[in-house]
Amino acid sequence: MYSDEHTDLNGWPHDEHAYGIRASQRDADTHAAFDPLRAGARHLLATAETQLAQLPAGNVQSRWRWQIDVLRLALDRLDALHEQWLQTRDALPAHAAPGTPALDDALAEYHAKSWDCLDAWATHGDALREINTAARRTPSPHGTLTTTGPAPGRRGPGRK
């Protein structure tokens, strides 16, 4: 692991500048990897919640509800950070283009703030697949369990 090789026994980087560049690149890469999923993430959560509600108790992992909540909170935070980024970007001077410190530093800060939320999706996102697998394997009186939630862009009941 990068951190193990580039930090001392107390966790302090040997070269703070190089370590910071590496962390910034990690944050940007993680953000880029999640971005295509982001548009459908609420649909994935709604689908998992629908499936979870229909699963017999014996087929449910106790951690799934908690993991869905973690993913939803992370997505809410990502949405708020994205709105802040848009405001920050729009407030930058006209000469702030890719490759300039004004834009690059602001973008790096946005990516850094998003890291914990993206890490939550990387850590707990498998729960959505696990719930879907359990739903597909569970017979129900009506055939298969529902495997879709509200259409993308639509909010489930009780959502604003």
N, C-alpha and C positions, 0 to 999 in steps of 0.2 A: 504494500500500500504506500502511496506517495508520502503521506504524513509520517509513517514509520521511518522512512529513509531520509527525510529532510527536516526532521526536528530532533531536538535533544531529548534526554530522558524525562524532562519536565514538560515536554510538548511545545517548546518554543522553537520557531523556525531557525535553521542555521543561516539562511539568507532571506530576510523578511520581504525584500522586493521580489525575488524570484517566486517565493511562496505565494505572495499576493497575486502575482500574475497568473500562477497556476490555479489558484482558487477562483479568480475572475473568469478564467477560461472554462473551468468546471461549471461554474454557475451559468454561463452563457450557453454551454453545450446542453446542460440539463434543461434549461428553459426552451431551447430549440427542439429538443426531443419531445417535450410535453406539449408544445404548442399545437401540433395537429390533433391531439386528443382533446384539447381544452374545449373546443366547440361542442363536442358531444359528451363531455364529462357529466353534465347534469342529467342527460338522458341515461347514461350508464348508472348513475346513482339511483335514479327513479326506477329503473328496471330492476336493479338489485333489491331495492326496498319492496317492490311489488312481489318479487319472487320470494323474498325472505318472509313476508307476511303470509304467503300461501304454503310454505314448507311446514310439514309436521315438526313439532318440537324436537323429536328425536333425531331429525336430520339437520338441525341447526347447530352450528358452532357458537358458543356463547360470545366469542370475540367479534363476530360479524357485525352486530348492531353497533358496537363501539367503533369498529373500523370504518363503517359507513359514516358515522358521525365525525370521525377524524378527517375523512376525505372531504366531506361537505364543508367543514370549517376551513380546511386548507383551501378549497376552491373559492369559498367566500372571500378569504383573505387575498388569494391571487387576483380575484376580480377587483377588489379594493386597491391593491397595489398597481394593477394595470391602469385603473382610472387615474391614480396619482401620477403614474408614468406619463400618461397622455397629457395631463396638465403641465407637468414639468417639461416635457418635450415641446409643447406648444409655447411655453414661456421662454424657451432658449432663444438667443439672438439668431438672426437670419443667417449669419455666417457659420453657425454650429452645424457641421456636416460630419458624416462618418470619417473617422480619422483625426478629428479635432478633440482636444481635451474636454471642451464643454459638453459635447454630445457623448463621447466615449465614457467619461467619468459618471455622467448621469445615468447612462445605460448600465454601467457596471454596478452602480449603487442599486438600481432597480432589480437587476439579476441577483445581487447579494441578498436583498430583502426577501426575494421570492424563494430563496434556497430551501428554507425550512419547510415551506408548503410543498414544494416539489419533492423534497425528500420524503414527506409524509405519503405522497402518492406512490413513490417508488417503493416505500416500505409496506404500505397497506393496500395498494391497488390490486394485489392478487386476490384479495377477498372478493372482489367483484366477479372474477373468473370462478372462484370456488363456489360462490352462491349460484351462479349460472349453471355450473356442472351439477350441483346438488338438485337444482330445479329440474334440469333435463332428465335426471335419473330417477326422479320421484314420480311414481304414478299418481294420477289424481282421478276423481270420478268423471271428469270432463276430458280425459285424454292427458295431454301434457299440461304442466303448469304454465301460466302466463309467463312469457319470456320477454315482454316488452313493457315499458312504462310509457309515460306521456311522450309524445313526439318531441324531437329536439327543438329547442327554442320555446317550448311550452313548459309551464310550471305545473307541478302536481298540486293536488288539493291543499288549500291553506297556505300556498306560497304567493308572495307578491311578485 
